[in-house]
Amino acid sequence: MAFTLRQLQFFVAAAEQASVSGAARALSISQSSVTEAIQSLEDDLGVVLFERRARGLELTHKGSLFLRHASQILGDVSTARMAFREEEGDLTGRLSLGVTSLVAGYVLSDLLSRFRRAFPRIDLSAVEDTADYLQHLLIGGELDVAVLLTSSIRDRAAMQVESLLVSPYRLWLPTGHRLNAAEAISLDDLAGESLIALTVDEIEESTRQMMAALSVRPEIAFRTRSVEAVRSLVATGAGVALLPTLVYRPWSLEGDRIEIRDVSGDLPSVQVGLVWRKGAPLSPVARNFIRAAQGSVGDR
């Protein structure tokens, strides 16, 4: 029997929440419905999607691969519905879009692919730069919309902000690390650990603030602007990392496993949002992009 969209929705929710109970709460359904949907998917695909552990669910390698397909399918359905709802399906025009580097790597491609499928006649150009410079371009009317980390917005009075997603920080660990067996992890448990620090957008500043709050600070073993480098270094035991789940993937490029755990304490979160100049009239093209982006992220 072929899987259903409902099963895909339940699977994606379980992957995002890392537990059956969390998915059930997020979807306002019973835990048994989630469990049955996942089991039916695994039977249909002939693979194990999750490892069942005492503290919840962890995607297997094949489960991680299937998550991308499931998210794509659900996104395509949302895009198709949006295109048929719009009387402006043959909309033409131009969209000038700005994006920061972290968002470009983990959010933008999905947004653009879905928007282009719904509105193929739009001439779209994107500029990647710092958040400050993108805001300068927005104020100057050189960009229609930007997608960036909203905590980096300097002049809120001049900008209209529409939140897309919130991504909490979690601890990345190599397989076999001592903290993997801990019932709970606090920031103070990281004392003496080697930390791999990501220095992109405002991630570096958030990390610095977290470390300043600790009585004994971890040693910064490596600083890098590459998320892939962080994955490889963590997976091979060079250190641990505190990063938002937005950029988490359970496998490094070399195929080594990366574990992820919640950390108690006052950790920041990353918020990704759409930004445009407050008071500026939005073109039909820009309005439709904003609507498409909102629907796209809502399906994750």
Contacts in CASP RR format, 6 or more apart in sequence:
PFRMAT RR
TARGET T0000
AUTHOR 0000-0000-0000
METHOD contacts of the structure
MODEL  1
MAFTLRQLQFFVAAAEQASVSGAARALSISQSSVTEAIQSLEDDLGVVLF
ERRARGLELTHKGSLFLRHASQILGDVSTARMAFREEEGDLTGRLSLGVT
SLVAGYVLSDLLSRFRRAFPRIDLSAVEDTADYLQHLLIGGELDVAVLLT
SSIRDRAAMQVESLLVSPYRLWLPTGHRLNAAEAISLDDLAGESLIALTV
DEIEESTRQMMAALSVRPEIAFRTRSVEAVRSLVATGAGVALLPTLVYRP
WSLEGDRIEIRDVSGDLPSVQVGLVWRKGAPLSPVARNFIRAAQGSVGDR
1 40 0 8 1.000
1 44 0 8 1.000
2 44 0 8 1.000
3 40 0 8 1.000
3 41 0 8 1.000
3 44 0 8 1.000
3 45 0 8 1.000
5 73 0 8 1.000
5 74 0 8 1.000
5 77 0 8 1.000
6 37 0 8 1.000
7 37 0 8 1.000
7 38 0 8 1.000
7 40 0 8 1.000
7 41 0 8 1.000
8 41 0 8 1.000
8 70 0 8 1.000
8 73 0 8 1.000
8 74 0 8 1.000
9 27 0 8 1.000
9 74 0 8 1.000
10 23 0 8 1.000
10 27 0 8 1.000
10 29 0 8 1.000
10 33 0 8 1.000
10 34 0 8 1.000
10 37 0 8 1.000
10 38 0 8 1.000
11 37 0 8 1.000
11 38 0 8 1.000
11 41 0 8 1.000
11 49 0 8 1.000
11 66 0 8 1.000
11 67 0 8 1.000
11 70 0 8 1.000
12 67 0 8 1.000
12 70 0 8 1.000
12 71 0 8 1.000
12 74 0 8 1.000
12 299 0 8 1.000
12 300 0 8 1.000
13 22 0 8 1.000
13 23 0 8 1.000
13 26 0 8 1.000
13 27 0 8 1.000
13 34 0 8 1.000
14 20 0 8 1.000
14 22 0 8 1.000
14 23 0 8 1.000
14 34 0 8 1.000
14 38 0 8 1.000
14 50 0 8 1.000
14 57 0 8 1.000
15 50 0 8 1.000
15 57 0 8 1.000
15 59 0 8 1.000
15 63 0 8 1.000
15 67 0 8 1.000
16 23 0 8 1.000
16 26 0 8 1.000
16 300 0 8 1.000
17 23 0 8 1.000
17 25 0 8 1.000
17 26 0 8 1.000
18 56 0 8 1.000
18 57 0 8 1.000
18 58 0 8 1.000
18 260 0 8 1.000
19 55 0 8 1.000
19 56 0 8 1.000
19 57 0 8 1.000
20 31 0 8 1.000
20 34 0 8 1.000
20 35 0 8 1.000
20 38 0 8 1.000
20 56 0 8 1.000
20 57 0 8 1.000
21 31 0 8 1.000
23 34 0 8 1.000
24 30 0 8 1.000
24 31 0 8 1.000
24 33 0 8 1.000
24 34 0 8 1.000
27 34 0 8 1.000
38 49 0 8 1.000
38 50 0 8 1.000
41 49 0 8 1.000
42 48 0 8 1.000
42 49 0 8 1.000
45 66 0 8 1.000
47 60 0 8 1.000
47 62 0 8 1.000
47 63 0 8 1.000
47 66 0 8 1.000
48 60 0 8 1.000
48 62 0 8 1.000
48 63 0 8 1.000
49 59 0 8 1.000
49 60 0 8 1.000
49 62 0 8 1.000
49 63 0 8 1.000
49 66 0 8 1.000
50 57 0 8 1.000
50 58 0 8 1.000
50 59 0 8 1.000
50 60 0 8 1.000
50 63 0 8 1.000
51 57 0 8 1.000
51 58 0 8 1.000
51 59 0 8 1.000
51 60 0 8 1.000
58 250 0 8 1.000
58 259 0 8 1.000
59 67 0 8 1.000
59 250 0 8 1.000
61 250 0 8 1.000
61 251 0 8 1.000
61 255 0 8 1.000
64 249 0 8 1.000
64 250 0 8 1.000
64 251 0 8 1.000
71 110 0 8 1.000
71 299 0 8 1.000
71 300 0 8 1.000
74 299 0 8 1.000
75 114 0 8 1.000
75 296 0 8 1.000
75 299 0 8 1.000
76 114 0 8 1.000
76 117 0 8 1.000
77 299 0 8 1.000
78 114 0 8 1.000
78 295 0 8 1.000
78 296 0 8 1.000
78 299 0 8 1.000
79 114 0 8 1.000
79 115 0 8 1.000
79 117 0 8 1.000
79 118 0 8 1.000
79 292 0 8 1.000
79 296 0 8 1.000
80 118 0 8 1.000
82 118 0 8 1.000
82 291 0 8 1.000
82 292 0 8 1.000
82 295 0 8 1.000
83 89 0 8 1.000
83 117 0 8 1.000
83 118 0 8 1.000
83 119 0 8 1.000
86 118 0 8 1.000
86 288 0 8 1.000
88 284 0 8 1.000
88 288 0 8 1.000
89 118 0 8 1.000
89 119 0 8 1.000
90 121 0 8 1.000
91 119 0 8 1.000
91 121 0 8 1.000
91 122 0 8 1.000
91 284 0 8 1.000
91 285 0 8 1.000
91 288 0 8 1.000
92 121 0 8 1.000
92 122 0 8 1.000
93 121 0 8 1.000
93 122 0 8 1.000
93 123 0 8 1.000
93 283 0 8 1.000
93 285 0 8 1.000
94 122 0 8 1.000
94 123 0 8 1.000
94 124 0 8 1.000
94 125 0 8 1.000
94 285 0 8 1.000
95 122 0 8 1.000
95 123 0 8 1.000
95 124 0 8 1.000
95 125 0 8 1.000
95 144 0 8 1.000
95 145 0 8 1.000
95 283 0 8 1.000
95 285 0 8 1.000
95 286 0 8 1.000
95 289 0 8 1.000
96 125 0 8 1.000
96 127 0 8 1.000
96 142 0 8 1.000
96 143 0 8 1.000
96 144 0 8 1.000
97 124 0 8 1.000
97 125 0 8 1.000
97 126 0 8 1.000
97 127 0 8 1.000
97 143 0 8 1.000
97 144 0 8 1.000
97 145 0 8 1.000
97 146 0 8 1.000
97 147 0 8 1.000
97 289 0 8 1.000
98 126 0 8 1.000
98 127 0 8 1.000
98 128 0 8 1.000
98 129 0 8 1.000
98 134 0 8 1.000
98 137 0 8 1.000
98 143 0 8 1.000
98 145 0 8 1.000
98 146 0 8 1.000
98 147 0 8 1.000
98 148 0 8 1.000
99 108 0 8 1.000
99 126 0 8 1.000
99 127 0 8 1.000
99 128 0 8 1.000
99 134 0 8 1.000
99 146 0 8 1.000
99 147 0 8 1.000
99 148 0 8 1.000
100 128 0 8 1.000
100 129 0 8 1.000
100 130 0 8 1.000
100 131 0 8 1.000
100 134 0 8 1.000
100 146 0 8 1.000
100 147 0 8 1.000
100 148 0 8 1.000
100 149 0 8 1.000
100 152 0 8 1.000
100 201 0 8 1.000
101 128 0 8 1.000
101 200 0 8 1.000
101 201 0 8 1.000
101 225 0 8 1.000
102 149 0 8 1.000
102 200 0 8 1.000
102 201 0 8 1.000
102 203 0 8 1.000
102 246 0 8 1.000
102 247 0 8 1.000
103 147 0 8 1.000
103 148 0 8 1.000
103 149 0 8 1.000
103 272 0 8 1.000
104 126 0 8 1.000
104 128 0 8 1.000
106 246 0 8 1.000
106 247 0 8 1.000
107 147 0 8 1.000
107 164 0 8 1.000
107 165 0 8 1.000
107 246 0 8 1.000
107 272 0 8 1.000
107 297 0 8 1.000
108 126 0 8 1.000
108 147 0 8 1.000
110 296 0 8 1.000
111 147 0 8 1.000
111 292 0 8 1.000
111 293 0 8 1.000
111 296 0 8 1.000
111 297 0 8 1.000
112 124 0 8 1.000
112 126 0 8 1.000
114 292 0 8 1.000
114 296 0 8 1.000
115 122 0 8 1.000
115 124 0 8 1.000
115 288 0 8 1.000
115 289 0 8 1.000
115 292 0 8 1.000
115 293 0 8 1.000
115 296 0 8 1.000
116 122 0 8 1.000
116 124 0 8 1.000
118 288 0 8 1.000
118 292 0 8 1.000
119 285 0 8 1.000
119 288 0 8 1.000
119 292 0 8 1.000
122 285 0 8 1.000
127 134 0 8 1.000
127 137 0 8 1.000
127 143 0 8 1.000
129 137 0 8 1.000
131 148 0 8 1.000
131 149 0 8 1.000
131 152 0 8 1.000
131 153 0 8 1.000
131 201 0 8 1.000
131 202 0 8 1.000
132 152 0 8 1.000
132 154 0 8 1.000
134 143 0 8 1.000
134 146 0 8 1.000
134 148 0 8 1.000
134 275 0 8 1.000
135 146 0 8 1.000
135 153 0 8 1.000
135 154 0 8 1.000
135 155 0 8 1.000
135 158 0 8 1.000
135 159 0 8 1.000
135 275 0 8 1.000
137 143 0 8 1.000
137 146 0 8 1.000
138 145 0 8 1.000
138 146 0 8 1.000
138 159 0 8 1.000
138 275 0 8 1.000
138 276 0 8 1.000
138 277 0 8 1.000
139 155 0 8 1.000
139 158 0 8 1.000
139 277 0 8 1.000
140 277 0 8 1.000
141 277 0 8 1.000
141 280 0 8 1.000
144 276 0 8 1.000
144 282 0 8 1.000
144 283 0 8 1.000
144 285 0 8 1.000
144 286 0 8 1.000
144 289 0 8 1.000
145 274 0 8 1.000
145 275 0 8 1.000
145 276 0 8 1.000
145 286 0 8 1.000
145 289 0 8 1.000
145 290 0 8 1.000
146 274 0 8 1.000
146 275 0 8 1.000
146 276 0 8 1.000
147 164 0 8 1.000
147 272 0 8 1.000
147 273 0 8 1.000
147 274 0 8 1.000
147 275 0 8 1.000
147 293 0 8 1.000
148 201 0 8 1.000
148 272 0 8 1.000
148 273 0 8 1.000
148 275 0 8 1.000
149 201 0 8 1.000
149 202 0 8 1.000
149 270 0 8 1.000
149 271 0 8 1.000
149 272 0 8 1.000
149 273 0 8 1.000
150 161 0 8 1.000
150 163 0 8 1.000
150 271 0 8 1.000
150 272 0 8 1.000
150 273 0 8 1.000
150 275 0 8 1.000
151 202 0 8 1.000
151 270 0 8 1.000
151 271 0 8 1.000
152 201 0 8 1.000
152 202 0 8 1.000
153 159 0 8 1.000
153 161 0 8 1.000
153 275 0 8 1.000
157 278 0 8 1.000
158 277 0 8 1.000
158 278 0 8 1.000
159 275 0 8 1.000
159 276 0 8 1.000
159 277 0 8 1.000
159 278 0 8 1.000
160 275 0 8 1.000
160 276 0 8 1.000
160 277 0 8 1.000
160 278 0 8 1.000
160 279 0 8 1.000
161 273 0 8 1.000
161 274 0 8 1.000
161 275 0 8 1.000
162 273 0 8 1.000
162 274 0 8 1.000
162 275 0 8 1.000
162 290 0 8 1.000
162 294 0 8 1.000
163 271 0 8 1.000
163 272 0 8 1.000
163 273 0 8 1.000
164 272 0 8 1.000
164 273 0 8 1.000
164 274 0 8 1.000
164 293 0 8 1.000
164 294 0 8 1.000
164 297 0 8 1.000
165 246 0 8 1.000
165 271 0 8 1.000
165 272 0 8 1.000
165 273 0 8 1.000
165 297 0 8 1.000
165 298 0 8 1.000
165 300 0 8 1.000
166 269 0 8 1.000
166 270 0 8 1.000
166 271 0 8 1.000
167 244 0 8 1.000
167 245 0 8 1.000
167 246 0 8 1.000
167 269 0 8 1.000
167 270 0 8 1.000
167 271 0 8 1.000
167 272 0 8 1.000
168 244 0 8 1.000
168 245 0 8 1.000
168 267 0 8 1.000
168 269 0 8 1.000
168 270 0 8 1.000
169 206 0 8 1.000
169 210 0 8 1.000
169 242 0 8 1.000
169 243 0 8 1.000
169 244 0 8 1.000
169 245 0 8 1.000
169 263 0 8 1.000
169 267 0 8 1.000
169 268 0 8 1.000
169 269 0 8 1.000
169 270 0 8 1.000
170 242 0 8 1.000
170 243 0 8 1.000
170 244 0 8 1.000
170 245 0 8 1.000
170 248 0 8 1.000
170 260 0 8 1.000
170 261 0 8 1.000
170 262 0 8 1.000
170 263 0 8 1.000
171 179 0 8 1.000
171 185 0 8 1.000
171 190 0 8 1.000
171 240 0 8 1.000
171 241 0 8 1.000
171 242 0 8 1.000
171 260 0 8 1.000
171 261 0 8 1.000
171 262 0 8 1.000
171 263 0 8 1.000
172 230 0 8 1.000
172 231 0 8 1.000
172 234 0 8 1.000
172 240 0 8 1.000
172 241 0 8 1.000
172 242 0 8 1.000
172 243 0 8 1.000
172 248 0 8 1.000
172 258 0 8 1.000
172 259 0 8 1.000
172 260 0 8 1.000
173 179 0 8 1.000
173 180 0 8 1.000
173 234 0 8 1.000
173 240 0 8 1.000
173 258 0 8 1.000
173 259 0 8 1.000
173 260 0 8 1.000
173 261 0 8 1.000
174 234 0 8 1.000
174 235 0 8 1.000
174 236 0 8 1.000
174 237 0 8 1.000
174 239 0 8 1.000
174 240 0 8 1.000
174 256 0 8 1.000
174 257 0 8 1.000
174 258 0 8 1.000
174 259 0 8 1.000
175 235 0 8 1.000
175 256 0 8 1.000
175 257 0 8 1.000
175 258 0 8 1.000
175 259 0 8 1.000
176 259 0 8 1.000
177 237 0 8 1.000
177 240 0 8 1.000
177 259 0 8 1.000
179 185 0 8 1.000
179 189 0 8 1.000
179 240 0 8 1.000
179 261 0 8 1.000
180 259 0 8 1.000
180 261 0 8 1.000
182 189 0 8 1.000
182 261 0 8 1.000
184 264 0 8 1.000
185 261 0 8 1.000
185 262 0 8 1.000
185 263 0 8 1.000
185 264 0 8 1.000
186 263 0 8 1.000
186 264 0 8 1.000
186 265 0 8 1.000
187 210 0 8 1.000
187 213 0 8 1.000
187 214 0 8 1.000
187 263 0 8 1.000
187 264 0 8 1.000
187 265 0 8 1.000
187 267 0 8 1.000
188 214 0 8 1.000
188 215 0 8 1.000
188 216 0 8 1.000
190 214 0 8 1.000
190 218 0 8 1.000
190 240 0 8 1.000
190 242 0 8 1.000
190 263 0 8 1.000
191 214 0 8 1.000
191 215 0 8 1.000
191 216 0 8 1.000
191 217 0 8 1.000
191 218 0 8 1.000
192 216 0 8 1.000
192 218 0 8 1.000
192 219 0 8 1.000
193 218 0 8 1.000
193 219 0 8 1.000
193 239 0 8 1.000
193 240 0 8 1.000
194 218 0 8 1.000
194 219 0 8 1.000
194 220 0 8 1.000
194 221 0 8 1.000
194 238 0 8 1.000
194 239 0 8 1.000
194 240 0 8 1.000
195 207 0 8 1.000
195 211 0 8 1.000
195 218 0 8 1.000
195 219 0 8 1.000
195 220 0 8 1.000
195 221 0 8 1.000
195 239 0 8 1.000
195 240 0 8 1.000
195 241 0 8 1.000
195 242 0 8 1.000
196 221 0 8 1.000
196 222 0 8 1.000
196 224 0 8 1.000
196 230 0 8 1.000
196 233 0 8 1.000
196 234 0 8 1.000
196 238 0 8 1.000
196 239 0 8 1.000
196 240 0 8 1.000
196 241 0 8 1.000
197 204 0 8 1.000
197 207 0 8 1.000
197 220 0 8 1.000
197 222 0 8 1.000
197 223 0 8 1.000
197 224 0 8 1.000
197 241 0 8 1.000
198 204 0 8 1.000
198 207 0 8 1.000
198 224 0 8 1.000
198 225 0 8 1.000
198 227 0 8 1.000
198 230 0 8 1.000
198 241 0 8 1.000
198 243 0 8 1.000
198 247 0 8 1.000
199 223 0 8 1.000
199 224 0 8 1.000
199 225 0 8 1.000
200 225 0 8 1.000
200 227 0 8 1.000
203 243 0 8 1.000
203 244 0 8 1.000
203 270 0 8 1.000
204 223 0 8 1.000
206 268 0 8 1.000
206 270 0 8 1.000
207 242 0 8 1.000
209 268 0 8 1.000
210 242 0 8 1.000
210 267 0 8 1.000
210 268 0 8 1.000
211 217 0 8 1.000
211 218 0 8 1.000
213 266 0 8 1.000
218 240 0 8 1.000
221 233 0 8 1.000
221 238 0 8 1.000
221 239 0 8 1.000
222 229 0 8 1.000
222 233 0 8 1.000
222 238 0 8 1.000
222 239 0 8 1.000
224 230 0 8 1.000
224 233 0 8 1.000
227 243 0 8 1.000
227 247 0 8 1.000
228 252 0 8 1.000
228 253 0 8 1.000
230 241 0 8 1.000
230 243 0 8 1.000
231 249 0 8 1.000
231 251 0 8 1.000
231 252 0 8 1.000
231 253 0 8 1.000
231 258 0 8 1.000
232 252 0 8 1.000
232 253 0 8 1.000
232 254 0 8 1.000
232 256 0 8 1.000
233 239 0 8 1.000
233 241 0 8 1.000
234 240 0 8 1.000
234 241 0 8 1.000
234 252 0 8 1.000
234 258 0 8 1.000
235 251 0 8 1.000
235 252 0 8 1.000
235 254 0 8 1.000
235 255 0 8 1.000
235 256 0 8 1.000
235 257 0 8 1.000
235 258 0 8 1.000
236 252 0 8 1.000
236 254 0 8 1.000
236 256 0 8 1.000
242 263 0 8 1.000
242 267 0 8 1.000
244 269 0 8 1.000
244 270 0 8 1.000
245 260 0 8 1.000
246 270 0 8 1.000
246 272 0 8 1.000
248 258 0 8 1.000
248 260 0 8 1.000
249 258 0 8 1.000
250 257 0 8 1.000
250 258 0 8 1.000
250 259 0 8 1.000
250 260 0 8 1.000
251 257 0 8 1.000
251 258 0 8 1.000
252 258 0 8 1.000
272 297 0 8 1.000
274 290 0 8 1.000
274 293 0 8 1.000
274 294 0 8 1.000
276 282 0 8 1.000
276 286 0 8 1.000
276 290 0 8 1.000
282 290 0 8 1.000
END
